Amino acid sequence: MEPVVLVGKQGVTDTLVRSVAEHLAAHEMVKIRFNEFKNEKKSMSEEIAFRTGSEVVSVIGHISTLYRQHPEPEKRQIELPK
C-alpha cells in the first residue's frame, strides 16, 4: 500500500483532512507521507485521526497509517481479528 496523502508546507488543513476522510470511506485504511513537519508527524497524525474519527495504526519513518472501519458491515474490506 502506497501513501496517497502528502503533508506538505501547509500542514494539516481542512482540505487534507477531507482527502483523508474520503480515502478512509473508500478503503478503510490510508497511508500519509510527511514531506514537511517530520518532527511533528506523530502529533499531526493524532490530530488527523481525531478529526476523521479514525485510529493511528502506525507511524514508521515519515509515513503514518490510519484506519477507520466502514459503518456498513457488508462494505468492510478489512477483517479485524477477534
MOPAC internal coordinates of N, CA, C and O (Angstrom, degrees):
PM7 1SCF
backbone

  N    0.0000 0     0.00 0     0.00 0    0    0    0
  C    1.4506 1     0.00 0     0.00 0    1    0    0
  C    1.5294 1   108.28 1     0.00 0    2    1    0
  O    1.2310 1   121.05 1   -54.65 1    3    2    1
  N    1.2976 1   115.59 1   125.35 1    3    2    1
  C    1.4602 1   121.60 1  -179.04 1    5    3    2
  C    1.5287 1   110.80 1   -94.78 1    6    5    3
  O    1.2310 1   119.95 1   -29.22 1    7    6    5
  N    1.3386 1   117.70 1   150.78 1    7    6    5
  C    1.4689 1   120.04 1   174.92 1    9    7    6
  C    1.5283 1   110.28 1   -62.25 1   10    9    7
  O    1.2310 1   120.52 1   -45.38 1   11   10    9
  N    1.3254 1   116.62 1   134.62 1   11   10    9
  C    1.4615 1   120.62 1  -178.76 1   13   11   10
  C    1.5258 1   112.30 1  -114.12 1   14   13   11
  O    1.2310 1   120.36 1   167.76 1   15   14   13
  N    1.3211 1   116.91 1   -12.24 1   15   14   13
  C    1.4615 1   120.91 1   178.70 1   17   15   14
  C    1.5203 1   107.24 1  -122.81 1   18   17   15
  O    1.2310 1   120.73 1   -45.70 1   19   18   17
  N    1.3310 1   116.21 1   134.30 1   19   18   17
  C    1.4575 1   121.54 1  -179.64 1   21   19   18
  C    1.5189 1   110.11 1  -115.44 1   22   21   19
  O    1.2310 1   120.83 1   -47.93 1   23   22   21
  N    1.3367 1   116.03 1   132.07 1   23   22   21
  C    1.4565 1   121.00 1   174.28 1   25   23   22
  C    1.5245 1   106.80 1   -95.56 1   26   25   23
  O    1.2310 1   121.10 1   -63.65 1   27   26   25
  N    1.3121 1   115.50 1   116.35 1   27   26   25
  C    1.4591 1   120.93 1  -177.86 1   29   27   26
  C    1.5076 1   111.97 1  -112.54 1   30   29   27
  O    1.2310 1   120.99 1    31.33 1   31   30   29
  N    1.3201 1   115.72 1  -148.67 1   31   30   29
  C    1.4660 1   122.63 1  -174.92 1   33   31   30
  C    1.5198 1   113.79 1   -62.23 1   34   33   31
  O    1.2310 1   120.17 1   153.26 1   35   34   33
  N    1.3297 1   117.27 1   -26.74 1   35   34   33
  C    1.4637 1   120.82 1  -177.91 1   37   35   34
  C    1.5209 1   112.15 1   -77.14 1   38   37   35
  O    1.2310 1   119.81 1   160.41 1   39   38   37
  N    1.3304 1   117.98 1   -19.59 1   39   38   37
  C    1.4607 1   121.10 1  -179.07 1   41   39   38
  C    1.5182 1   111.07 1    77.52 1   42   41   39
  O    1.2310 1   121.13 1    31.51 1   43   42   41
  N    1.3214 1   115.44 1  -148.49 1   43   42   41
  C    1.4682 1   121.19 1  -178.89 1   45   43   42
  C    1.5275 1   108.60 1   -85.15 1   46   45   43
  O    1.2310 1   121.12 1   -75.35 1   47   46   45
  N    1.3140 1   115.46 1   104.65 1   47   46   45
  C    1.4663 1   121.22 1   179.93 1   49   47   46
  C    1.5279 1   109.14 1  -109.68 1   50   49   47
  O    1.2310 1   120.72 1   -11.45 1   51   50   49
  N    1.3240 1   116.24 1   168.55 1   51   50   49
  C    1.4637 1   120.36 1   176.13 1   53   51   50
  C    1.5249 1   110.75 1   -60.93 1   54   53   51
  O    1.2310 1   120.37 1   143.18 1   55   54   53
  N    1.3322 1   116.90 1   -36.82 1   55   54   53
  C    1.4594 1   121.45 1   179.25 1   57   55   54
  C    1.5248 1   110.65 1   -64.79 1   58   57   55
  O    1.2310 1   120.12 1   137.27 1   59   58   57
  N    1.3132 1   117.38 1   -42.73 1   59   58   57
  C    1.4592 1   121.55 1   178.00 1   61   59   58
  C    1.5221 1   110.20 1   -63.10 1   62   61   59
  O    1.2310 1   119.81 1   135.88 1   63   62   61
  N    1.3228 1   117.97 1   -44.12 1   63   62   61
  C    1.4610 1   122.26 1   179.88 1   65   63   62
  C    1.5260 1   110.21 1   -62.92 1   66   65   63
  O    1.2310 1   120.06 1   138.28 1   67   66   65
  N    1.3331 1   117.50 1   -41.72 1   67   66   65
  C    1.4740 1   121.20 1   177.37 1   69   67   66
  C    1.5263 1   110.70 1   -62.14 1   70   69   67
  O    1.2310 1   120.54 1   138.23 1   71   70   69
  N    1.3208 1   116.58 1   -41.77 1   71   70   69
  C    1.4584 1   120.99 1   179.51 1   73   71   70
  C    1.5272 1   111.08 1   -62.86 1   74   73   71
  O    1.2310 1   120.38 1   135.65 1   75   74   73
  N    1.3224 1   116.88 1   -44.35 1   75   74   73
  C    1.4603 1   121.26 1   177.60 1   77   75   74
  C    1.5298 1   109.77 1   -62.09 1   78   77   75
  O    1.2310 1   120.26 1   135.13 1   79   78   77
  N    1.3246 1   117.11 1   -44.87 1   79   78   77
  C    1.4688 1   121.32 1  -179.64 1   81   79   78
  C    1.5280 1   111.35 1   -61.20 1   82   81   79
  O    1.2310 1   120.21 1   140.54 1   83   82   81
  N    1.3250 1   117.20 1   -39.46 1   83   82   81
  C    1.4649 1   121.35 1   178.97 1   85   83   82
  C    1.5268 1   110.74 1   -65.29 1   86   85   83
  O    1.2310 1   120.44 1   136.79 1   87   86   85
  N    1.3306 1   116.76 1   -43.21 1   87   86   85
  C    1.4628 1   120.40 1   178.81 1   89   87   86
  C    1.5235 1   110.97 1   -66.53 1   90   89   87
  O    1.2310 1   120.12 1   142.16 1   91   90   89
  N    1.3146 1   117.37 1   -37.84 1   91   90   89
  C    1.4612 1   120.80 1   177.30 1   93   91   90
  C    1.5278 1   110.90 1   -64.48 1   94   93   91
  O    1.2310 1   120.25 1   139.87 1   95   94   93
  N    1.3177 1   117.13 1   -40.13 1   95   94   93
  C    1.4626 1   121.19 1   179.50 1   97   95   94
  C    1.5258 1   111.01 1   -64.79 1   98   97   95
  O    1.2310 1   120.68 1   145.64 1   99   98   97
  N    1.3187 1   116.31 1   -34.36 1   99   98   97
  C    1.4596 1   120.44 1  -177.77 1  101   99   98
  C    1.5267 1   113.18 1   -85.12 1  102  101   99
  O    1.2310 1   120.40 1   145.84 1  103  102  101
  N    1.3361 1   116.84 1   -34.16 1  103  102  101
  C    1.4694 1   119.66 1  -170.53 1  105  103  102
  C    1.5206 1   114.88 1  -127.31 1  106  105  103
  O    1.2310 1   119.20 1   172.97 1  107  106  105
  N    1.3105 1   119.13 1    -7.03 1  107  106  105
  C    1.4649 1   125.97 1  -178.70 1  109  107  106
  C    1.5312 1   113.48 1    71.05 1  110  109  107
  O    1.2310 1   119.38 1   156.18 1  111  110  109
  N    1.3175 1   118.79 1   -23.82 1  111  110  109
  C    1.4575 1   121.27 1  -179.19 1  113  111  110
  C    1.5237 1   108.46 1  -134.54 1  114  113  111
  O    1.2310 1   120.96 1   -36.42 1  115  114  113
  N    1.3334 1   115.77 1   143.58 1  115  114  113
  C    1.4570 1   120.29 1   179.87 1  117  115  114
  C    1.5266 1   108.99 1  -144.26 1  118  117  115
  O    1.2310 1   121.46 1   -37.10 1  119  118  117
  N    1.3310 1   114.82 1   142.90 1  119  118  117
  C    1.4648 1   120.60 1   174.49 1  121  119  118
  C    1.5211 1   108.29 1  -105.73 1  122  121  119
  O    1.2310 1   121.43 1   -40.98 1  123  122  121
  N    1.3210 1   114.86 1   139.02 1  123  122  121
  C    1.4630 1   122.17 1  -178.72 1  125  123  122
  C    1.5193 1   108.24 1  -121.94 1  126  125  123
  O    1.2310 1   120.39 1   -52.73 1  127  126  125
  N    1.3226 1   116.87 1   127.27 1  127  126  125
  C    1.4609 1   121.53 1   176.88 1  129  127  126
  C    1.5258 1   109.45 1  -100.08 1  130  129  127
  O    1.2310 1   121.24 1   -47.17 1  131  130  129
  N    1.3114 1   115.24 1   132.83 1  131  130  129
  C    1.4541 1   121.49 1   177.76 1  133  131  130
  C    1.5204 1   109.47 1   -97.72 1  134  133  131
  O    1.2310 1   120.63 1   -78.54 1  135  134  133
  N    1.3417 1   116.41 1   101.46 1  135  134  133
  C    1.4607 1   121.35 1   174.86 1  137  135  134
  C    1.5231 1   110.14 1   -82.08 1  138  137  135
  O    1.2310 1   120.23 1   153.00 1  139  138  137
  N    1.2962 1   117.17 1   -27.00 1  139  138  137
  C    1.4680 1   124.74 1   176.57 1  141  139  138
  C    1.5219 1   107.25 1  -126.67 1  142  141  139
  O    1.2310 1   119.98 1    -7.79 1  143  142  141
  N    1.3097 1   117.65 1   172.21 1  143  142  141
  C    1.4726 1   123.72 1   176.66 1  145  143  142
  C    1.5327 1   111.56 1    56.21 1  146  145  143
  O    1.2310 1   120.42 1  -142.81 1  147  146  145
  N    1.3158 1   116.81 1    37.19 1  147  146  145
  C    1.4638 1   120.33 1  -175.48 1  149  147  146
  C    1.5268 1   112.35 1   -63.41 1  150  149  147
  O    1.2310 1   119.80 1   150.63 1  151  150  149
  N    1.3185 1   117.98 1   -29.37 1  151  150  149
  C    1.4654 1   120.73 1   178.93 1  153  151  150
  C    1.5241 1   112.19 1   -77.12 1  154  153  151
  O    1.2310 1   120.21 1   161.09 1  155  154  153
  N    1.3323 1   117.20 1   -18.91 1  155  154  153
  C    1.4630 1   121.59 1  -179.02 1  157  155  154
  C    1.5221 1   112.37 1  -105.96 1  158  157  155
  O    1.2310 1   119.89 1  -166.89 1  159  158  157
  N    1.3250 1   117.81 1    13.11 1  159  158  157
  C    1.4727 1   120.64 1  -172.74 1  161  159  158
  C    1.5266 1   113.02 1   -60.23 1  162  161  159
  O    1.2310 1   119.68 1   143.82 1  163  162  161
  N    1.3183 1   118.21 1   -36.18 1  163  162  161
  C    1.4671 1   119.32 1  -178.75 1  165  163  162
  C    1.5295 1   111.01 1   -68.19 1  166  165  163
  O    1.2310 1   120.18 1   131.70 1  167  166  165
  N    1.3275 1   117.27 1   -48.30 1  167  166  165
  C    1.4667 1   119.54 1  -179.70 1  169  167  166
  C    1.5285 1   111.39 1   -67.79 1  170  169  167
  O    1.2310 1   120.33 1   144.05 1  171  170  169
  N    1.3261 1   116.97 1   -35.95 1  171  170  169
  C    1.4613 1   119.60 1   178.30 1  173  171  170
  C    1.5344 1   110.59 1   -69.50 1  174  173  171
  O    1.2310 1   120.04 1   143.78 1  175  174  173
  N    1.3270 1   117.53 1   -36.22 1  175  174  173
  C    1.4659 1   120.85 1   176.47 1  177  175  174
  C    1.5195 1   110.25 1   -62.61 1  178  177  175
  O    1.2310 1   120.51 1   138.60 1  179  178  177
  N    1.3244 1   116.64 1   -41.40 1  179  178  177
  C    1.4649 1   120.77 1   178.44 1  181  179  178
  C    1.5238 1   111.24 1   -65.50 1  182  181  179
  O    1.2310 1   120.42 1   142.21 1  183  182  181
  N    1.3322 1   116.80 1   -37.79 1  183  182  181
  C    1.4710 1   120.31 1   177.22 1  185  183  182
  C    1.5307 1   110.59 1   -64.59 1  186  185  183
  O    1.2310 1   120.53 1   134.92 1  187  186  185
  N    1.3299 1   116.59 1   -45.08 1  187  186  185
  C    1.4687 1   120.48 1   179.12 1  189  187  186
  C    1.5250 1   109.80 1   -62.37 1  190  189  187
  O    1.2310 1   120.43 1   136.70 1  191  190  189
  N    1.3293 1   116.79 1   -43.30 1  191  190  189
  C    1.4663 1   120.90 1   178.88 1  193  191  190
  C    1.5250 1   110.68 1   -60.51 1  194  193  191
  O    1.2310 1   120.19 1   135.66 1  195  194  193
  N    1.3266 1   117.24 1   -44.34 1  195  194  193
  C    1.4606 1   121.18 1   179.23 1  197  195  194
  C    1.5205 1   110.72 1   -61.04 1  198  197  195
  O    1.2310 1   120.69 1   134.47 1  199  198  197
  N    1.3344 1   116.29 1   -45.53 1  199  198  197
  C    1.4625 1   120.98 1  -176.28 1  201  199  198
  C    1.5277 1   112.84 1   -71.61 1  202  201  199
  O    1.2310 1   120.02 1   158.71 1  203  202  201
  N    1.3343 1   117.56 1   -21.29 1  203  202  201
  C    1.4667 1   120.25 1  -179.72 1  205  203  202
  C    1.5262 1   112.44 1  -105.51 1  206  205  203
  O    1.2310 1   120.10 1   178.13 1  207  206  205
  N    1.3182 1   117.41 1    -1.87 1  207  206  205
  C    1.4606 1   120.17 1  -179.11 1  209  207  206
  C    1.5188 1   112.89 1    69.89 1  210  209  207
  O    1.2310 1   120.93 1  -148.07 1  211  210  209
  N    1.3204 1   115.82 1    31.93 1  211  210  209
  C    1.4640 1   121.16 1  -178.24 1  213  211  210
  C    1.5274 1   110.32 1  -115.95 1  214  213  211
  O    1.2310 1   121.21 1     3.59 1  215  214  213
  N    1.3264 1   115.29 1  -176.41 1  215  214  213
  C    1.4586 1   121.85 1   179.17 1  217  215  214
  C    1.5186 1   109.12 1  -123.64 1  218  217  215
  O    1.2310 1   120.70 1   -37.35 1  219  218  217
  N    1.3317 1   116.26 1   142.65 1  219  218  217
  C    1.4556 1   120.58 1   173.41 1  221  219  218
  C    1.5263 1   107.43 1   -78.20 1  222  221  219
  O    1.2310 1   120.60 1   -60.90 1  223  222  221
  N    1.3177 1   116.45 1   119.10 1  223  222  221
  C    1.4566 1   122.04 1   179.55 1  225  223  222
  C    1.5234 1   109.64 1   -85.40 1  226  225  223
  O    1.2310 1   120.71 1   135.31 1  227  226  225
  N    1.3400 1   116.24 1   -44.69 1  227  226  225
  C    1.4564 1   120.21 1  -179.53 1  229  227  226
  C    1.5177 1   110.73 1  -160.17 1  230  229  227
  O    1.2310 1   121.74 1   -23.11 1  231  230  229
  N    1.3124 1   114.28 1   156.89 1  231  230  229
  C    1.4564 1   122.60 1   169.98 1  233  231  230
  C    1.5228 1   104.82 1  -133.10 1  234  233  231
  O    1.2310 1   121.07 1   -74.28 1  235  234  233
  N    1.3225 1   115.55 1   105.72 1  235  234  233
  C    1.4601 1   121.61 1  -178.70 1  237  235  234
  C    1.5197 1   107.73 1  -125.34 1  238  237  235
  O    1.2310 1   121.37 1   -56.56 1  239  238  237
  N    1.3146 1   114.99 1   123.44 1  239  238  237
  C    1.4592 1   118.85 1  -176.51 1  241  239  238
  C    1.5143 1   109.01 1    63.77 1  242  241  239
  O    1.2310 1   120.77 1    52.40 1  243  242  241
  N    1.3041 1   116.14 1  -127.60 1  243  242  241
  C    1.4645 1   121.08 1   179.18 1  245  243  242
  C    1.5234 1   111.21 1  -108.19 1  246  245  243
  O    1.2310 1   120.81 1  -156.00 1  247  246  245
  N    1.3421 1   116.05 1    24.00 1  247  246  245
  C    1.4629 1   121.36 1  -179.00 1  249  247  246
  C    1.5231 1   109.82 1  -123.24 1  250  249  247
  O    1.2310 1   121.67 1   -49.05 1  251  250  249
  N    1.3182 1   114.40 1   130.95 1  251  250  249
  C    1.4622 1   122.14 1   178.45 1  253  251  250
  C    1.5255 1   108.27 1  -112.91 1  254  253  251
  O    1.2310 1   120.53 1   -38.15 1  255  254  253
  N    1.3290 1   116.59 1   141.85 1  255  254  253
  C    1.4593 1   121.73 1   177.85 1  257  255  254
  C    1.5212 1   108.98 1  -117.85 1  258  257  255
  O    1.2310 1   120.75 1   -51.28 1  259  258  257
  N    1.3400 1   116.17 1   128.72 1  259  258  257
  C    1.4634 1   122.12 1   179.36 1  261  259  258
  C    1.5241 1   109.54 1  -118.79 1  262  261  259
  O    1.2310 1   120.83 1   -29.77 1  263  262  261
  N    1.3465 1   116.01 1   150.23 1  263  262  261
  C    1.4603 1   122.30 1  -179.28 1  265  263  262
  C    1.5206 1   109.58 1  -135.73 1  266  265  263
  O    1.2310 1   121.37 1   -40.56 1  267  266  265
  N    1.3334 1   114.97 1   139.44 1  267  266  265
  C    1.4628 1   121.60 1   172.01 1  269  267  266
  C    1.5231 1   107.12 1  -144.34 1  270  269  267
  O    1.2310 1   121.05 1   -60.50 1  271  270  269
  N    1.3269 1   115.60 1   119.50 1  271  270  269
  C    1.4644 1   121.17 1  -178.90 1  273  271  270
  C    1.5226 1   110.37 1   -66.17 1  274  273  271
  O    1.2310 1   121.16 1   -42.16 1  275  274  273
  N    1.3270 1   115.39 1   137.84 1  275  274  273
  C    1.4657 1   120.42 1   178.32 1  277  275  274
  C    1.5255 1   108.07 1   -66.56 1  278  277  275
  O    1.2310 1   119.62 1   -42.95 1  279  278  277
  N    1.3310 1   118.33 1   137.05 1  279  278  277
  C    1.4674 1   120.56 1  -177.48 1  281  279  278
  C    1.5335 1   113.88 1   -67.17 1  282  281  279
  O    1.2310 1   119.81 1   156.94 1  283  282  281
  N    1.3329 1   117.97 1   -23.06 1  283  282  281
  C    1.4550 1   121.55 1  -179.53 1  285  283  282
  C    1.5313 1   109.43 1   -98.93 1  286  285  283
  O    1.2310 1   119.95 1   -65.17 1  287  286  285
  N    1.3398 1   117.70 1   114.83 1  287  286  285
  C    1.4747 1   120.71 1  -175.70 1  289  287  286
  C    1.5302 1   114.18 1   -53.68 1  290  289  287
  O    1.2310 1   119.55 1   143.10 1  291  290  289
  N    1.3239 1   118.46 1   -36.90 1  291  290  289
  C    1.4648 1   119.65 1  -178.11 1  293  291  290
  C    1.5221 1   113.51 1   -71.79 1  294  293  291
  O    1.2310 1   119.71 1   165.22 1  295  294  293
  N    1.3327 1   118.17 1   -14.78 1  295  294  293
  C    1.4597 1   121.92 1   179.31 1  297  295  294
  C    1.5362 1   112.83 1  -101.54 1  298  297  295
  O    1.2310 1   120.33 1  -176.99 1  299  298  297
  N    1.3139 1   116.97 1     3.01 1  299  298  297
  C    1.4645 1   119.95 1  -179.86 1  301  299  298
  C    1.5204 1   109.75 1   -72.62 1  302  301  299
  O    1.2310 1   121.32 1   -46.04 1  303  302  301
  N    1.3262 1   115.08 1   133.96 1  303  302  301
  C    1.4545 1   121.62 1  -178.85 1  305  303  302
  C    1.5203 1   111.85 1  -102.59 1  306  305  303
  O    1.2310 1   120.11 1   157.96 1  307  306  305
  N    1.3131 1   117.40 1   -22.04 1  307  306  305
  C    1.4652 1   122.25 1  -176.20 1  309  307  306
  C    1.5188 1   108.78 1  -112.44 1  310  309  307
  O    1.2310 1   121.14 1   -54.28 1  311  310  309
  N    1.3135 1   115.42 1   125.72 1  311  310  309
  C    1.4603 1   121.75 1   179.47 1  313  311  310
  C    1.5229 1   108.61 1   -95.83 1  314  313  311
  O    1.2310 1   120.86 1   -61.80 1  315  314  313
  N    1.3195 1   115.97 1   118.20 1  315  314  313
  C    1.4635 1   121.05 1   179.55 1  317  315  314
  C    1.5191 1   110.38 1   -86.29 1  318  317  315
  O    1.2310 1   120.13 1   -39.65 1  319  318  317
  N    1.3443 1   117.36 1   140.35 1  319  318  317
  C    1.4706 1   118.97 1   175.99 1  321  319  318
  C    1.5179 1   110.47 1   -68.42 1  322  321  319
  O    1.2310 1   120.81 1   -29.33 1  323  322  321
  N    1.3243 1   116.05 1   150.67 1  323  322  321
  C    1.4663 1   120.10 1  -178.83 1  325  323  322
  C    1.4843 1   111.73 1   -89.68 1  326  325  323
  O    1.2310 1   120.10 1   180.00 1  327  326  325

